[in-house]
Amino acid sequence: MPVSRYYDVKRDEKGERYLEPYVSGFLLLRLPLLNKGTAFTEEERRALGLLGLLLPHVNTLEEQKERVYRRYRLQASPLEKHIYLRNLQDRNEVLFYALLVDHLEEMLPILYTPTVGEAVREFSHIYRYPRGFTVSTKDIDRVEEALGNVPLEEVRLIVATDSSAILGIGDQGYGGMAISIGKLTLYTAVGGVGPDKTLPVELDVGTDREDLLKDPLYLGVRHKRLKGEAYYRFLDRFVEAVKKRYPKALIQWEDFGKEAAFNVLERYRKVVPSFNDDIQGTGAVALAGVLSACRLKGERLSEQVAVVYGAGAGGIGVAWALVEGMKREGLSAEEARARVLVLDSKGLLVEGRAMEDYKKPFAQRAERIAGWRFSGAYPNLLETVENARATVLLGLSGQGGSFTEPVVRAMLENTPRPVIFPLSNPTSATEALPDDLIYWTEGKALVAAGSPFPPVGFKGRTIPVGQGNNAFIFPGLGLGAILSRARKVTDGMVLEAAYALHDFTQAHFPDLLYPPVARLREVSPYVAARVMAKALEEGVAEEERIRGLDLEGLLAFVRSRFWEPRYLPYRPAPVI
């Protein structure tokens, strides 16, 4: 079966890959997966009906990159740059990815956090071109027919969102499609998954935002969100249709609301290979960074007392990962949970107080806070930091500025080198600015943030700010699961991704909390190989070609299948 209804990728007698298109002429120039623009050769132009449709000069890919980069630099704002790059992707995918790979550190904040938050908000207003797959309450009963309209035949990776909890900005209705598109952009650019193997999905179940429902330009369905059984019947239909259409596909669940995130993950993780990046990816990247901080401090994770501020999907995912990491160092589950304290908007999670079910495993026993001094019904953030003698503080609350100077100075009272990670996105939602954290702790804090921040100058030193970006985890985790043909994504595979990231950082950047973003394309294959090794160890890998391979062999396997943005030669399909 061809990889698409419009083309197939084949090999010649020397084993070199070439592309066989099933369309020609004007239509060929309108398909972004196929379009080379001015890089079509003279021979290809004659054979594919392109004579007269293109300018005379034949460009190299390098010349095309130079031209589009110059135009990119002329865009006035981050959002305009985002729109420009998306338009380029919708014209010529290879050129888009070739440009992105060359300028990854510069463009990642434009295509991902923080600019993607603004693109989500403005999605209906800046919409230009259809991309991805939408299933809404209007057509869920025909979802199989709708999926059949997707021209890609070998989709291996789906990022699906219901847009109920986008970044730190909440319900965004149909605008969440920008998140699915953005995540898959990274899967291709840094995770080596071919763009023809990916499918962004918007699960449009409505929105509770009155301003969106009243906006005449809003593109989603205009009703309140589905709830309860109707919501899960919708998702059941979608998952069933995906299994039929793309039986080898992995689903990454993205930006679901708190309880739905956990329910969806547990409902489907054994039905279809899937994981939730907000829960598991965030937990893994935070664990990796804290492990690096402990290494820099000369201490063990199991010696820390960690406060997690925010008990949504990300916060609980981080708490889970820290507990598992402490257990790995010899603590019992009870001992580890006593060292990981989680707060929601009402204060510290303590057994006996009202809370959602997904929070209960991380509630402290009442005796843990016996003797504490606090003013309200439950300890607040400052009181928890002071009473628990916290050494690690992680922010996943979406509450900008919540790590105040008194809280941060209290951390410094507890440990000579506090670990403070304000991880909420976008930048407006970050719990503290790195500059403030460095100054309030007199340059002693080990700081990482969810969004990119420049190094901080302090008393003649330049202090780097780590970026705890999920892009260090999910592309490698997803790639490893796909290449191993894992039946499911296990907790062990997720944790292995965290330790792989830490080990890569220790080996190549021993003085940093995380590698530079510019090195993402080196991180992802290593994470993928480690994930594949864990899938083999746990008996969930079905790919026969990787059995018996050591880590170097797995890494070679990953690299041999890592998609690169380059033009393939075209050969028209033979006329029968």
GUGUMAR-302055 format. One record per residue (C-alpha): residue number from 1; residue in three letters; y, x, z. Coordinates in steps of 0.2 Angstrom, whole numbers, plus 5000, padded with zeros to 4 digits. Layout:
! residues N
(NUM, "ala", (Y, X, Z))
...
END
This chain:
! residues 576
(1, "met", (5000, 5000, 5000))
(2, "pro", (5017, 5007, 4996))
(3, "val", (5029, 5010, 5010))
(4, "ser", (5042, 4998, 5003))
(5, "arg", (5042, 4984, 4990))
(6, "tyr", (5056, 4995, 4981))
(7, "tyr", (5047, 5012, 4981))
(8, "asp", (5033, 5023, 4986))
(9, "val", (5032, 5041, 4992))
(10, "lys", (5018, 5051, 4983))
(11, "arg", (5013, 5069, 4981))
(12, "asp", (5011, 5079, 4965))
(13, "glu", (4997, 5091, 4960))
(14, "lys", (5005, 5104, 4971))
(15, "gly", (5006, 5093, 4986))
(16, "glu", (5025, 5091, 4985))
(17, "arg", (5032, 5075, 4989))
(18, "tyr", (5041, 5064, 4977))
(19, "leu", (5048, 5046, 4976))
(20, "glu", (5042, 5033, 4964))
(21, "pro", (5055, 5019, 4963))
(22, "tyr", (5051, 5002, 4957))
(23, "val", (5069, 4997, 4953))
(24, "ser", (5082, 5006, 4942))
(25, "gly", (5100, 5005, 4936))
(26, "phe", (5113, 4996, 4946))
(27, "leu", (5101, 4989, 4959))
(28, "leu", (5094, 5007, 4963))
(29, "leu", (5112, 5012, 4967))
(30, "arg", (5114, 4997, 4980))
(31, "leu", (5098, 5001, 4990))
(32, "pro", (5103, 5014, 5004))
(33, "leu", (5086, 5020, 5006))
(34, "leu", (5085, 5025, 4988))
(35, "asn", (5103, 5029, 4983))
(36, "lys", (5108, 5047, 4980))
(37, "gly", (5124, 5043, 4972))
(38, "thr", (5132, 5058, 4963))
(39, "ala", (5117, 5068, 4967))
(40, "phe", (5105, 5060, 4954))
(41, "thr", (5100, 5074, 4942))
(42, "glu", (5103, 5072, 4923))
(43, "glu", (5084, 5069, 4920))
(44, "glu", (5084, 5055, 4934))
(45, "arg", (5099, 5047, 4927))
(46, "arg", (5091, 5045, 4910))
(47, "ala", (5074, 5040, 4917))
(48, "leu", (5081, 5027, 4929))
(49, "gly", (5094, 5018, 4919))
(50, "leu", (5109, 5026, 4927))
(51, "leu", (5118, 5033, 4912))
(52, "gly", (5136, 5027, 4912))
(53, "leu", (5135, 5021, 4930))
(54, "leu", (5139, 5037, 4939))
(55, "leu", (5152, 5051, 4937))
(56, "pro", (5148, 5065, 4925))
(57, "his", (5146, 5079, 4938))
(58, "val", (5130, 5081, 4948))
(59, "asn", (5133, 5085, 4966))
(60, "thr", (5122, 5094, 4978))
(61, "leu", (5119, 5086, 4995))
(62, "glu", (5130, 5100, 5003))
(63, "glu", (5145, 5095, 4991))
(64, "gln", (5142, 5077, 4996))
(65, "lys", (5142, 5081, 5014))
(66, "glu", (5159, 5090, 5012))
(67, "arg", (5167, 5076, 5004))
(68, "val", (5162, 5062, 5016))
(69, "tyr", (5166, 5073, 5031))
(70, "arg", (5183, 5076, 5025))
(71, "arg", (5185, 5057, 5024))
(72, "tyr", (5177, 5055, 5041))
(73, "arg", (5190, 5067, 5049))
(74, "leu", (5204, 5056, 5042))
(75, "gln", (5199, 5040, 5052))
(76, "ala", (5212, 5037, 5065))
(77, "ser", (5201, 5031, 5080))
(78, "pro", (5184, 5032, 5087))
(79, "leu", (5180, 5014, 5081))
(80, "glu", (5186, 5017, 5063))
(81, "lys", (5175, 5033, 5063))
(82, "his", (5161, 5022, 5069))
(83, "ile", (5164, 5009, 5055))
(84, "tyr", (5166, 5023, 5042))
(85, "leu", (5149, 5031, 5047))
(86, "arg", (5140, 5014, 5047))
(87, "asn", (5147, 5010, 5029))
(88, "leu", (5140, 5027, 5024))
(89, "gln", (5123, 5023, 5031))
(90, "asp", (5124, 5006, 5021))
(91, "arg", (5127, 5016, 5005))
(92, "asn", (5116, 5031, 5006))
(93, "glu", (5105, 5034, 5021))
(94, "val", (5100, 5052, 5017))
(95, "leu", (5118, 5058, 5016))
(96, "phe", (5122, 5049, 5032))
(97, "tyr", (5108, 5057, 5042))
(98, "ala", (5112, 5074, 5034))
(99, "leu", (5130, 5073, 5039))
(100, "leu", (5125, 5067, 5057))
(101, "val", (5112, 5081, 5059))
(102, "asp", (5125, 5094, 5055))
(103, "his", (5138, 5086, 5067))
(104, "leu", (5127, 5079, 5080))
(105, "glu", (5137, 5084, 5095))
(106, "glu", (5153, 5077, 5087))
(107, "met", (5146, 5061, 5080))
(108, "leu", (5134, 5056, 5094))
(109, "pro", (5148, 5048, 5105))
(110, "ile", (5155, 5039, 5090))
(111, "leu", (5138, 5031, 5085))
(112, "tyr", (5131, 5029, 5102))
(113, "thr", (5140, 5029, 5119))
(114, "pro", (5154, 5027, 5122))
(115, "thr", (5161, 5020, 5106))
(116, "val", (5146, 5009, 5102))
(117, "gly", (5152, 4998, 5117))
(118, "glu", (5168, 4994, 5107))
(119, "ala", (5158, 4991, 5091))
(120, "val", (5147, 4979, 5101))
(121, "arg", (5162, 4969, 5107))
(122, "glu", (5169, 4969, 5089))
(123, "phe", (5153, 4966, 5080))
(124, "ser", (5157, 4949, 5072))
(125, "his", (5175, 4955, 5068))
(126, "ile", (5170, 4972, 5059))
(127, "tyr", (5154, 4965, 5051))
(128, "arg", (5151, 4972, 5033))
(129, "tyr", (5133, 4973, 5028))
(130, "pro", (5117, 4965, 5034))
(131, "arg", (5105, 4978, 5042))
(132, "gly", (5089, 4975, 5052))
(133, "phe", (5080, 4959, 5056))
(134, "thr", (5087, 4943, 5065))
(135, "val", (5077, 4929, 5073))
(136, "ser", (5086, 4915, 5081))
(137, "thr", (5083, 4899, 5089))
(138, "lys", (5086, 4891, 5072))
(139, "asp", (5071, 4900, 5064))
(140, "ile", (5059, 4905, 5077))
(141, "asp", (5047, 4892, 5071))
(142, "arg", (5047, 4902, 5054))
(143, "val", (5047, 4919, 5061))
(144, "glu", (5032, 4925, 5052))
(145, "glu", (5040, 4919, 5035))
(146, "ala", (5056, 4928, 5040))
(147, "leu", (5047, 4944, 5044))
(148, "gly", (5038, 4943, 5028))
(149, "asn", (5055, 4945, 5020))
(150, "val", (5058, 4962, 5027))
(151, "pro", (5054, 4974, 5012))
(152, "leu", (5047, 4988, 5023))
(153, "glu", (5028, 4989, 5024))
(154, "glu", (5025, 5002, 5036))
(155, "val", (5037, 4999, 5051))
(156, "arg", (5031, 5009, 5066))
(157, "leu", (5046, 5007, 5078))
(158, "ile", (5056, 4992, 5082))
(159, "val", (5071, 4991, 5094))
(160, "ala", (5073, 4973, 5100))
(161, "thr", (5087, 4966, 5111))
(162, "asp", (5092, 4949, 5117))
(163, "ser", (5110, 4956, 5120))
(164, "ser", (5110, 4949, 5138))
(165, "ala", (5115, 4965, 5147))
(166, "ile", (5123, 4978, 5135))
(167, "leu", (5127, 4994, 5143))
(168, "gly", (5139, 4990, 5157))
(169, "ile", (5148, 4976, 5148))
(170, "gly", (5135, 4962, 5150))
(171, "asp", (5131, 4947, 5138))
(172, "gln", (5138, 4951, 5121))
(173, "gly", (5129, 4938, 5110))
(174, "tyr", (5124, 4944, 5093))
(175, "gly", (5135, 4959, 5095))
(176, "gly", (5120, 4968, 5103))
(177, "met", (5113, 4971, 5086))
(178, "ala", (5124, 4986, 5086))
(179, "ile", (5114, 4993, 5100))
(180, "ser", (5097, 4991, 5091))
(181, "ile", (5105, 5000, 5075))
(182, "gly", (5112, 5014, 5086))
(183, "lys", (5096, 5017, 5095))
(184, "leu", (5086, 5018, 5079))
(185, "thr", (5099, 5030, 5072))
(186, "leu", (5095, 5042, 5085))
(187, "tyr", (5076, 5040, 5083))
(188, "thr", (5079, 5046, 5065))
(189, "ala", (5092, 5059, 5068))
(190, "val", (5084, 5067, 5083))
(191, "gly", (5067, 5060, 5084))
(192, "gly", (5062, 5063, 5066))
(193, "val", (5056, 5045, 5063))
(194, "gly", (5059, 5041, 5045))
(195, "pro", (5072, 5027, 5042))
(196, "asp", (5059, 5017, 5032))
(197, "lys", (5048, 5016, 5047))
(198, "thr", (5061, 5008, 5059))
(199, "leu", (5068, 4990, 5061))
(200, "pro", (5082, 4985, 5072))
(201, "val", (5080, 4967, 5079))
(202, "glu", (5092, 4955, 5087))
(203, "leu", (5083, 4941, 5097))
(204, "asp", (5097, 4928, 5096))
(205, "val", (5094, 4916, 5110))
(206, "gly", (5112, 4911, 5112))
(207, "thr", (5126, 4917, 5123))
(208, "asp", (5134, 4911, 5139))
(209, "arg", (5151, 4919, 5134))
(210, "glu", (5163, 4904, 5131))
(211, "asp", (5175, 4916, 5122))
(212, "leu", (5161, 4920, 5109))
(213, "leu", (5156, 4902, 5107))
(214, "lys", (5174, 4898, 5103))
(215, "asp", (5177, 4912, 5092))
(216, "pro", (5178, 4906, 5074))
(217, "leu", (5172, 4923, 5067))
(218, "tyr", (5157, 4924, 5079))
(219, "leu", (5141, 4927, 5069))
(220, "gly", (5127, 4921, 5082))
(221, "val", (5120, 4904, 5086))
(222, "arg", (5132, 4894, 5096))
(223, "his", (5124, 4887, 5111))
(224, "lys", (5120, 4893, 5129))
(225, "arg", (5106, 4906, 5131))
(226, "leu", (5088, 4900, 5132))
(227, "lys", (5081, 4901, 5149))
(228, "gly", (5064, 4899, 5158))
(229, "glu", (5049, 4894, 5148))
(230, "ala", (5058, 4891, 5132))
(231, "tyr", (5064, 4909, 5132))
(232, "tyr", (5047, 4916, 5134))
(233, "arg", (5040, 4904, 5121))
(234, "phe", (5053, 4912, 5109))
(235, "leu", (5048, 4929, 5114))
(236, "asp", (5029, 4925, 5112))
(237, "arg", (5031, 4919, 5095))
(238, "phe", (5041, 4935, 5090))
(239, "val", (5028, 4947, 5097))
(240, "glu", (5014, 4937, 5089))
(241, "ala", (5022, 4938, 5072))
(242, "val", (5026, 4957, 5074))
(243, "lys", (5008, 4960, 5079))
(244, "lys", (5002, 4952, 5062))
(245, "arg", (5015, 4960, 5051))
(246, "tyr", (5016, 4977, 5059))
(247, "pro", (5000, 4980, 5069))
(248, "lys", (5004, 4999, 5071))
(249, "ala", (5022, 4996, 5078))
(250, "leu", (5029, 5001, 5094))
(251, "ile", (5043, 4990, 5102))
(252, "gln", (5057, 4997, 5113))
(253, "trp", (5065, 4983, 5123))
(254, "glu", (5083, 4986, 5125))
(255, "asp", (5097, 4979, 5136))
(256, "phe", (5089, 4964, 5143))
(257, "gly", (5096, 4956, 5159))
(258, "lys", (5089, 4961, 5176))
(259, "glu", (5075, 4950, 5179))
(260, "ala", (5071, 4947, 5161))
(261, "ala", (5069, 4966, 5158))
(262, "phe", (5055, 4968, 5171))
(263, "asn", (5047, 4952, 5166))
(264, "val", (5047, 4956, 5147))
(265, "leu", (5040, 4973, 5150))
(266, "glu", (5026, 4967, 5161))
(267, "arg", (5022, 4952, 5150))
(268, "tyr", (5020, 4962, 5134))
(269, "arg", (5016, 4980, 5138))
(270, "lys", (4997, 4977, 5137))
(271, "val", (4999, 4965, 5122))
(272, "val", (5009, 4977, 5111))
(273, "pro", (5013, 4996, 5113))
(274, "ser", (5031, 4994, 5121))
(275, "phe", (5043, 5001, 5134))
(276, "asn", (5060, 4997, 5141))
(277, "asp", (5072, 5011, 5139))
(278, "asp", (5084, 5004, 5152))
(279, "ile", (5071, 5005, 5165))
(280, "gln", (5059, 5019, 5160))
(281, "gly", (5070, 5030, 5149))
(282, "thr", (5084, 5029, 5162))
(283, "gly", (5072, 5033, 5176))
(284, "ala", (5065, 5048, 5166))
(285, "val", (5081, 5056, 5161))
(286, "ala", (5088, 5054, 5179))
(287, "leu", (5072, 5062, 5186))
(288, "ala", (5073, 5076, 5174))
(289, "gly", (5091, 5080, 5179))
(290, "val", (5088, 5078, 5198))
(291, "leu", (5073, 5090, 5196))
(292, "ser", (5085, 5103, 5187))
(293, "ala", (5098, 5101, 5201))
(294, "cys", (5085, 5104, 5214))
(295, "arg", (5080, 5120, 5205))
(296, "leu", (5098, 5126, 5205))
(297, "lys", (5099, 5122, 5223))
(298, "gly", (5083, 5131, 5227))
(299, "glu", (5076, 5115, 5235))
(300, "arg", (5062, 5103, 5232))
(301, "leu", (5064, 5085, 5226))
(302, "ser", (5053, 5079, 5241))
(303, "glu", (5066, 5087, 5253))
(304, "gln", (5080, 5076, 5246))
(305, "val", (5087, 5059, 5252))
(306, "ala", (5093, 5049, 5236))
(307, "val", (5105, 5035, 5236))
(308, "val", (5104, 5024, 5220))
(309, "tyr", (5119, 5013, 5218))
(310, "gly", (5115, 4998, 5207))
(311, "ala", (5099, 4988, 5207))
(312, "gly", (5098, 4982, 5190))
(313, "ala", (5085, 4988, 5177))
(314, "gly", (5092, 5006, 5176))
(315, "gly", (5094, 5007, 5195))
(316, "ile", (5077, 5001, 5199))
(317, "gly", (5070, 5012, 5185))
(318, "val", (5078, 5027, 5193))
(319, "ala", (5072, 5023, 5210))
(320, "trp", (5054, 5021, 5203))
(321, "ala", (5055, 5038, 5194))
(322, "leu", (5061, 5047, 5210))
(323, "val", (5048, 5039, 5221))
(324, "glu", (5034, 5045, 5208))
(325, "gly", (5042, 5062, 5207))
(326, "met", (5041, 5064, 5226))
(327, "lys", (5024, 5058, 5227))
(328, "arg", (5019, 5071, 5214))
(329, "glu", (5026, 5084, 5227))
(330, "gly", (5014, 5077, 5240))
(331, "leu", (5023, 5063, 5249))
(332, "ser", (5015, 5047, 5252))
(333, "ala", (5022, 5032, 5244))
(334, "glu", (5029, 5026, 5260))
(335, "glu", (5037, 5043, 5264))
(336, "ala", (5044, 5043, 5246))
(337, "arg", (5051, 5026, 5247))
(338, "ala", (5060, 5030, 5264))
(339, "arg", (5069, 5044, 5255))
(340, "val", (5075, 5033, 5240))
(341, "leu", (5088, 5020, 5246))
(342, "val", (5094, 5007, 5234))
(343, "leu", (5110, 4996, 5235))
(344, "asp", (5115, 4981, 5225))
(345, "ser", (5131, 4971, 5226))
(346, "lys", (5127, 4965, 5244))
(347, "gly", (5123, 4982, 5251))
(348, "leu", (5107, 4991, 5255))
(349, "leu", (5090, 4983, 5251))
(350, "val", (5082, 4980, 5267))
(351, "glu", (5066, 4970, 5270))
(352, "gly", (5069, 4952, 5275))
(353, "arg", (5085, 4950, 5266))
(354, "ala", (5086, 4938, 5251))
(355, "met", (5083, 4948, 5234))
(356, "glu", (5075, 4946, 5218))
(357, "asp", (5056, 4951, 5217))
(358, "tyr", (5059, 4966, 5206))
(359, "lys", (5069, 4974, 5220))
(360, "lys", (5057, 4971, 5234))
(361, "pro", (5046, 4987, 5232))
(362, "phe", (5062, 4997, 5235))
(363, "ala", (5068, 4988, 5251))
(364, "gln", (5069, 4999, 5266))
(365, "arg", (5059, 4994, 5282))
(366, "ala", (5070, 4987, 5296))
(367, "glu", (5066, 5002, 5307))
(368, "arg", (5073, 5014, 5294))
(369, "ile", (5091, 5008, 5298))
(370, "ala", (5088, 5005, 5317))
(371, "gly", (5102, 5014, 5326))
(372, "trp", (5113, 5015, 5311))
(373, "arg", (5131, 5010, 5313))
(374, "phe", (5138, 4998, 5300))
(375, "ser", (5150, 4984, 5299))
(376, "gly", (5143, 4970, 5288))
(377, "ala", (5126, 4962, 5287))
(378, "tyr", (5119, 4977, 5278))
(379, "pro", (5125, 4995, 5275))
(380, "asn", (5138, 4997, 5261))
(381, "leu", (5138, 5013, 5250))
(382, "leu", (5148, 5024, 5262))
(383, "glu", (5138, 5018, 5277))
(384, "thr", (5122, 5022, 5268))
(385, "val", (5127, 5039, 5263))
(386, "glu", (5133, 5043, 5280))
(387, "asn", (5119, 5036, 5290))
(388, "ala", (5105, 5042, 5279))
(389, "arg", (5112, 5059, 5277))
(390, "ala", (5111, 5057, 5258))
(391, "thr", (5110, 5073, 5247))
(392, "val", (5108, 5064, 5230))
(393, "leu", (5119, 5050, 5224))
(394, "leu", (5116, 5041, 5207))
(395, "gly", (5127, 5028, 5200))
(396, "leu", (5120, 5014, 5189))
(397, "ser", (5131, 5000, 5195))
(398, "gly", (5143, 4998, 5180))
(399, "gln", (5157, 4997, 5193))
(400, "gly", (5170, 5010, 5188))
(401, "gly", (5177, 5020, 5201))
(402, "ser", (5165, 5015, 5215))
(403, "phe", (5161, 5033, 5220))
(404, "thr", (5177, 5035, 5230))
(405, "glu", (5184, 5051, 5238))
(406, "pro", (5177, 5046, 5256))
(407, "val", (5160, 5043, 5249))
(408, "val", (5160, 5059, 5239))
(409, "arg", (5167, 5069, 5254))
(410, "ala", (5153, 5061, 5265))
(411, "met", (5140, 5068, 5253))
(412, "leu", (5148, 5086, 5255))
(413, "glu", (5146, 5083, 5274))
(414, "asn", (5127, 5081, 5272))
(415, "thr", (5123, 5096, 5260))
(416, "pro", (5132, 5111, 5254))
(417, "arg", (5128, 5106, 5236))
(418, "pro", (5128, 5087, 5233))
(419, "val", (5120, 5080, 5218))
(420, "ile", (5131, 5067, 5210))
(421, "phe", (5127, 5058, 5194))
(422, "pro", (5138, 5043, 5189))
(423, "leu", (5127, 5037, 5175))
(424, "ser", (5134, 5020, 5170))
(425, "asn", (5141, 5018, 5152))
(426, "pro", (5153, 5016, 5144))
(427, "thr", (5166, 5028, 5151))
(428, "ser", (5176, 5014, 5158))
(429, "ala", (5161, 5009, 5169))
(430, "thr", (5157, 5026, 5176))
(431, "glu", (5157, 5027, 5195))
(432, "ala", (5168, 5042, 5196))
(433, "leu", (5176, 5055, 5184))
(434, "pro", (5168, 5072, 5184))
(435, "asp", (5185, 5080, 5187))
(436, "asp", (5187, 5070, 5204))
(437, "leu", (5170, 5074, 5209))
(438, "ile", (5172, 5093, 5207))
(439, "tyr", (5189, 5093, 5216))
(440, "trp", (5184, 5082, 5230))
(441, "thr", (5168, 5093, 5233))
(442, "glu", (5178, 5109, 5231))
(443, "gly", (5168, 5114, 5216))
(444, "lys", (5151, 5112, 5225))
(445, "ala", (5144, 5096, 5217))
(446, "leu", (5131, 5097, 5204))
(447, "val", (5137, 5083, 5192))
(448, "ala", (5130, 5074, 5177))
(449, "ala", (5137, 5058, 5169))
(450, "gly", (5130, 5045, 5157))
(451, "ser", (5144, 5048, 5145))
(452, "pro", (5150, 5064, 5137))
(453, "phe", (5163, 5074, 5147))
(454, "pro", (5171, 5091, 5144))
(455, "pro", (5168, 5105, 5157))
(456, "val", (5180, 5105, 5172))
(457, "gly", (5191, 5120, 5176))
(458, "phe", (5192, 5124, 5195))
(459, "lys", (5199, 5139, 5203))
(460, "gly", (5196, 5150, 5188))
(461, "arg", (5178, 5143, 5185))
(462, "thr", (5173, 5132, 5171))
(463, "ile", (5160, 5120, 5178))
(464, "pro", (5149, 5111, 5165))
(465, "val", (5146, 5092, 5166))
(466, "gly", (5128, 5087, 5162))
(467, "gln", (5126, 5072, 5151))
(468, "gly", (5111, 5062, 5157))
(469, "asn", (5109, 5054, 5140))
(470, "asn", (5093, 5043, 5137))
(471, "ala", (5093, 5051, 5120))
(472, "phe", (5084, 5066, 5128))
(473, "ile", (5070, 5054, 5132))
(474, "phe", (5067, 5039, 5121))
(475, "pro", (5066, 5047, 5104))
(476, "gly", (5053, 5060, 5110))
(477, "leu", (5044, 5046, 5120))
(478, "gly", (5043, 5034, 5105))
(479, "leu", (5038, 5048, 5093))
(480, "gly", (5024, 5054, 5104))
(481, "ala", (5018, 5036, 5106))
(482, "ile", (5018, 5033, 5087))
(483, "leu", (5010, 5049, 5082))
(484, "ser", (4996, 5048, 5095))
(485, "arg", (4994, 5029, 5090))
(486, "ala", (4994, 5025, 5108))
(487, "arg", (4987, 5008, 5113))
(488, "lys", (5000, 5006, 5126))
(489, "val", (5014, 5017, 5134))
(490, "thr", (5008, 5021, 5151))
(491, "asp", (5019, 5026, 5166))
(492, "gly", (5011, 5043, 5165))
(493, "met", (5018, 5045, 5148))
(494, "val", (5035, 5040, 5154))
(495, "leu", (5034, 5053, 5168))
(496, "glu", (5028, 5066, 5157))
(497, "ala", (5043, 5064, 5146))
(498, "ala", (5054, 5067, 5161))
(499, "tyr", (5045, 5083, 5166))
(500, "ala", (5045, 5089, 5148))
(501, "leu", (5064, 5088, 5148))
(502, "his", (5065, 5097, 5164))
(503, "asp", (5053, 5111, 5158))
(504, "phe", (5063, 5112, 5142))
(505, "thr", (5079, 5114, 5151))
(506, "gln", (5072, 5127, 5163))
(507, "ala", (5065, 5137, 5149))
(508, "his", (5080, 5137, 5138))
(509, "phe", (5095, 5132, 5148))
(510, "pro", (5091, 5138, 5166))
(511, "asp", (5109, 5136, 5173))
(512, "leu", (5111, 5118, 5166))
(513, "leu", (5106, 5101, 5172))
(514, "tyr", (5103, 5095, 5154))
(515, "pro", (5102, 5104, 5137))
(516, "pro", (5117, 5103, 5126))
(517, "val", (5117, 5087, 5115))
(518, "ala", (5118, 5098, 5100))
(519, "arg", (5100, 5104, 5104))
(520, "leu", (5092, 5086, 5104))
(521, "arg", (5082, 5090, 5088))
(522, "glu", (5073, 5103, 5098))
(523, "val", (5070, 5093, 5113))
(524, "ser", (5062, 5078, 5105))
(525, "pro", (5047, 5087, 5097))
(526, "tyr", (5043, 5095, 5113))
(527, "val", (5044, 5079, 5123))
(528, "ala", (5034, 5070, 5110))
(529, "ala", (5020, 5084, 5110))
(530, "arg", (5019, 5082, 5129))
(531, "val", (5019, 5063, 5128))
(532, "met", (5004, 5065, 5116))
(533, "ala", (4995, 5076, 5127))
(534, "lys", (4997, 5064, 5141))
(535, "ala", (4991, 5050, 5130))
(536, "leu", (4975, 5060, 5126))
(537, "glu", (4972, 5064, 5144))
(538, "glu", (4974, 5045, 5149))
(539, "gly", (4963, 5040, 5135))
(540, "val", (4975, 5028, 5126))
(541, "ala", (4978, 5039, 5110))
(542, "glu", (4969, 5033, 5095))
(543, "glu", (4974, 5046, 5082))
(544, "glu", (4958, 5056, 5078))
(545, "arg", (4968, 5071, 5070))
(546, "ile", (4975, 5076, 5087))
(547, "arg", (4959, 5077, 5097))
(548, "gly", (4956, 5094, 5103))
(549, "leu", (4973, 5101, 5100))
(550, "asp", (4982, 5111, 5113))
(551, "leu", (5001, 5109, 5116))
(552, "glu", (5005, 5121, 5102))
(553, "gly", (4994, 5112, 5090))
(554, "leu", (5002, 5095, 5095))
(555, "leu", (5019, 5103, 5093))
(556, "ala", (5014, 5109, 5076))
(557, "phe", (5008, 5091, 5072))
(558, "val", (5024, 5083, 5077))
(559, "arg", (5035, 5096, 5067))
(560, "ser", (5024, 5093, 5051))
(561, "arg", (5028, 5074, 5052))
(562, "phe", (5047, 5076, 5058))
(563, "trp", (5058, 5067, 5045))
(564, "glu", (5071, 5078, 5037))
(565, "pro", (5087, 5071, 5028))
(566, "arg", (5084, 5078, 5011))
(567, "tyr", (5083, 5071, 4993))
(568, "leu", (5066, 5069, 4985))
(569, "pro", (5064, 5071, 4967))
(570, "tyr", (5062, 5054, 4958))
(571, "arg", (5048, 5050, 4946))
(572, "pro", (5048, 5032, 4938))
(573, "ala", (5033, 5022, 4940))
(574, "pro", (5022, 5023, 4925))
(575, "val", (5022, 5008, 4913))
(576, "ile", (5006, 4999, 4912))
END
